[in-house]
Amino acid sequence: MPMLISIAASHDCNIIWEGVYHFALADYPRISGWELKKLITFYDYEIKHGRETRLVCDDDAISQYVQYALAHPQKYLSAQMPRKITECTACKQKGCLTDFLCHTSGIEDAKSIFACGKILSAVKARNKPAAELVLEPRNAAKDPSDYFDTIMFAWGNCQAGDRLVMERLLDGKPPDENDLSAGFQPGVRFYFTCTNIMNHANFVDDGYHPAKIRGELSLADYLYCCIIPEENRMEFENIIPASLMDRVFYIENDCHDIWDWSEKVYSFITQLSHIRFSLAKRRSAVSLRETGAATRG
């Protein structure tokens, strides 16, 4: 059965669900070079995994642009990723900010991650073949088996990871408004710089996820920071490796809903980034002064 790509004015975010890639455009009906690049990458990824892909579009001009891009990919593969991607505008920033990537896990899964020092693909973490995992009820989106061989990331200011954690807590039931507000229970967010992940030897670009890593990812080598809900502090304080302690932070969930939580966490990440940048500049300036003094001496 082919994977369908659906491009329509009604799509307000990008999501693959039950074999359909609902592909939203930032400025419908205009399609950007970056969006065409994503579609080219998606087509290539699907072909490599033995799946046919078919386009369904309610605008003939868009269909022609896509077909031309697929026939002449070299014209679009150099398109640069925007600083802000605006196909989805559900968050406070009205778009996905691309400085950081985030992998969100449930509380118990996060403990296992710290215990082994790595984030593992579902196949490695659960020690089950992908063919078995794909049939589980928790695979509500009907993701294909190859997705389970990789670690998947969302953009740093996105709430999708916490939404998935809530879905798992609800045994696969899509969370309702109450689940995402009064009943919301945040997961643990592992943050990475986009540049570091995309330069990883096992980086995978499927034209859908912001990024994927095949197999496993070392926290010691790649973690930028980790955000744990304050209410779970006691469960983690004694299991965080000493080498990671200065990269782990606890934040109180006093938020109205999942979107407020995402905004609070991302604001903290932004502040942390500014502080670290300022400290790095200060250290560099001190080093230059010391080098100059040594030279004069």
TARA-V848515 format. One record per backbone hydrogen bond with DSSP energy under -0.5 kcal/mol. CO is the residue of the C=O (numbers start at 1). NH is the residue of the N-H. E is the energy in kcal/mol with one decimal. If there is no record, write none. Layout:
co:CO nh:NH e:E
co:CO nh:NH e:E
This chain:
co:3 nh:54 e:-2.6
co:4 nh:6 e:-0.6
co:4 nh:21 e:-3.7
co:5 nh:7 e:-0.6
co:5 nh:56 e:-3.5
co:6 nh:8 e:-0.5
co:6 nh:23 e:-2.8
co:7 nh:58 e:-1.4
co:8 nh:11 e:-1.3
co:12 nh:89 e:-0.5
co:13 nh:15 e:-0.6
co:15 nh:17 e:-0.6
co:15 nh:22 e:-3.0
co:17 nh:20 e:-1.0
co:19 nh:4 e:-2.4
co:20 nh:17 e:-2.4
co:20 nh:22 e:-1.0
co:21 nh:6 e:-2.7
co:21 nh:23 e:-1.0
co:22 nh:15 e:-1.5
co:22 nh:24 e:-0.7
co:23 nh:8 e:-0.6
co:25 nh:28 e:-0.7
co:27 nh:30 e:-2.4
co:30 nh:27 e:-0.6
co:32 nh:36 e:-2.2
co:33 nh:37 e:-2.2
co:34 nh:38 e:-2.0
co:35 nh:39 e:-1.9
co:36 nh:40 e:-2.4
co:37 nh:41 e:-2.5
co:38 nh:42 e:-2.4
co:39 nh:43 e:-2.6
co:40 nh:44 e:-2.4
co:41 nh:45 e:-2.5
co:42 nh:46 e:-2.6
co:43 nh:47 e:-2.3
co:44 nh:48 e:-2.3
co:45 nh:49 e:-1.1
co:46 nh:51 e:-2.9
co:47 nh:50 e:-1.8
co:52 nh:3 e:-3.1
co:54 nh:5 e:-2.8
co:56 nh:7 e:-2.3
co:59 nh:63 e:-2.0
co:60 nh:64 e:-2.1
co:61 nh:65 e:-2.1
co:62 nh:66 e:-2.5
co:63 nh:67 e:-2.4
co:64 nh:68 e:-2.3
co:65 nh:69 e:-2.5
co:66 nh:70 e:-2.4
co:67 nh:71 e:-1.5
co:68 nh:72 e:-1.5
co:72 nh:75 e:-1.7
co:73 nh:76 e:-2.2
co:73 nh:77 e:-1.7
co:76 nh:79 e:-2.0
co:83 nh:98 e:-2.0
co:84 nh:86 e:-0.5
co:85 nh:96 e:-3.2
co:91 nh:94 e:-1.6
co:95 nh:97 e:-0.5
co:96 nh:85 e:-2.8
co:97 nh:156 e:-0.6
co:99 nh:194 e:-2.5
co:100 nh:156 e:-2.3
co:101 nh:192 e:-2.5
co:102 nh:154 e:-2.8
co:103 nh:190 e:-2.7
co:105 nh:188 e:-2.9
co:106 nh:110 e:-2.4
co:107 nh:111 e:-1.6
co:108 nh:112 e:-1.6
co:109 nh:113 e:-2.1
co:110 nh:114 e:-2.3
co:111 nh:115 e:-2.0
co:112 nh:116 e:-1.8
co:113 nh:117 e:-1.6
co:113 nh:118 e:-0.9
co:117 nh:219 e:-2.4
co:117 nh:220 e:-0.6
co:118 nh:120 e:-0.5
co:119 nh:217 e:-2.2
co:121 nh:125 e:-3.2
co:122 nh:126 e:-2.3
co:123 nh:127 e:-0.7
co:123 nh:128 e:-0.9
co:129 nh:132 e:-1.1
co:129 nh:133 e:-2.0
co:130 nh:134 e:-2.5
co:132 nh:135 e:-1.0
co:133 nh:136 e:-1.4
co:136 nh:139 e:-1.8
co:138 nh:140 e:-1.8
co:139 nh:142 e:-1.5
co:141 nh:18 e:-3.0
co:144 nh:147 e:-1.4
co:145 nh:148 e:-1.5
co:146 nh:149 e:-1.4
co:147 nh:150 e:-1.2
co:148 nh:123 e:-2.3
co:149 nh:215 e:-2.2
co:150 nh:122 e:-0.6
co:151 nh:213 e:-1.9
co:153 nh:210 e:-0.7
co:153 nh:211 e:-0.6
co:154 nh:102 e:-3.0
co:155 nh:158 e:-1.9
co:159 nh:163 e:-2.1
co:160 nh:164 e:-2.1
co:161 nh:165 e:-2.0
co:162 nh:166 e:-2.3
co:163 nh:167 e:-2.1
co:164 nh:168 e:-2.3
co:165 nh:169 e:-2.0
co:166 nh:170 e:-1.5
co:167 nh:172 e:-2.7
co:168 nh:171 e:-1.6
co:170 nh:173 e:-1.2
co:176 nh:180 e:-1.4
co:178 nh:181 e:-1.3
co:178 nh:183 e:-3.1
co:180 nh:258 e:-2.4
co:181 nh:184 e:-1.4
co:188 nh:105 e:-2.4
co:188 nh:190 e:-0.5
co:189 nh:191 e:-0.6
co:189 nh:227 e:-2.8
co:190 nh:103 e:-2.4
co:191 nh:224 e:-3.0
co:191 nh:225 e:-1.2
co:192 nh:101 e:-3.1
co:193 nh:197 e:-1.9
co:194 nh:198 e:-2.5
co:195 nh:199 e:-1.1
co:197 nh:200 e:-1.5
co:200 nh:203 e:-1.7
co:202 nh:214 e:-2.5
co:204 nh:206 e:-0.6
co:204 nh:212 e:-1.3
co:211 nh:153 e:-1.9
co:212 nh:204 e:-3.2
co:213 nh:151 e:-3.0
co:214 nh:216 e:-1.4
co:215 nh:121 e:-2.6
co:217 nh:119 e:-2.5
co:218 nh:222 e:-1.5
co:219 nh:223 e:-2.2
co:225 nh:191 e:-3.2
co:226 nh:228 e:-0.5
co:226 nh:249 e:-2.8
co:227 nh:189 e:-2.3
co:228 nh:251 e:-2.0
co:229 nh:232 e:-2.1
co:230 nh:233 e:-1.9
co:232 nh:235 e:-1.0
co:232 nh:236 e:-0.7
co:233 nh:236 e:-1.7
co:233 nh:237 e:-2.3
co:236 nh:239 e:-2.2
co:236 nh:240 e:-1.2
co:241 nh:244 e:-2.1
co:241 nh:245 e:-0.8
co:242 nh:245 e:-0.7
co:244 nh:247 e:-2.3
co:245 nh:248 e:-1.2
co:247 nh:226 e:-2.7
co:249 nh:228 e:-2.7
co:251 nh:230 e:-2.5
co:252 nh:254 e:-1.4
co:257 nh:261 e:-2.1
co:258 nh:262 e:-2.3
co:259 nh:263 e:-2.1
co:260 nh:264 e:-2.6
co:261 nh:265 e:-2.7
co:262 nh:266 e:-2.5
co:263 nh:267 e:-2.3
co:264 nh:268 e:-1.7
co:265 nh:269 e:-2.3
co:266 nh:270 e:-2.4
co:267 nh:271 e:-2.2
co:268 nh:272 e:-2.8
co:269 nh:273 e:-2.4
co:270 nh:274 e:-2.0
co:271 nh:275 e:-2.4
co:272 nh:276 e:-2.7
co:273 nh:277 e:-2.2
co:274 nh:278 e:-2.4
co:275 nh:279 e:-2.5
co:276 nh:280 e:-2.3
co:277 nh:281 e:-2.2
co:278 nh:282 e:-2.3
co:279 nh:283 e:-2.7
co:280 nh:284 e:-2.3
co:281 nh:285 e:-2.3
co:282 nh:286 e:-2.4
co:283 nh:287 e:-2.6
co:284 nh:288 e:-2.2
co:285 nh:289 e:-2.2
co:286 nh:290 e:-2.5
co:287 nh:291 e:-2.4
co:288 nh:292 e:-2.5
co:289 nh:293 e:-2.4
co:290 nh:294 e:-2.3
co:291 nh:295 e:-2.2
co:292 nh:296 e:-2.4
co:293 nh:297 e:-2.3
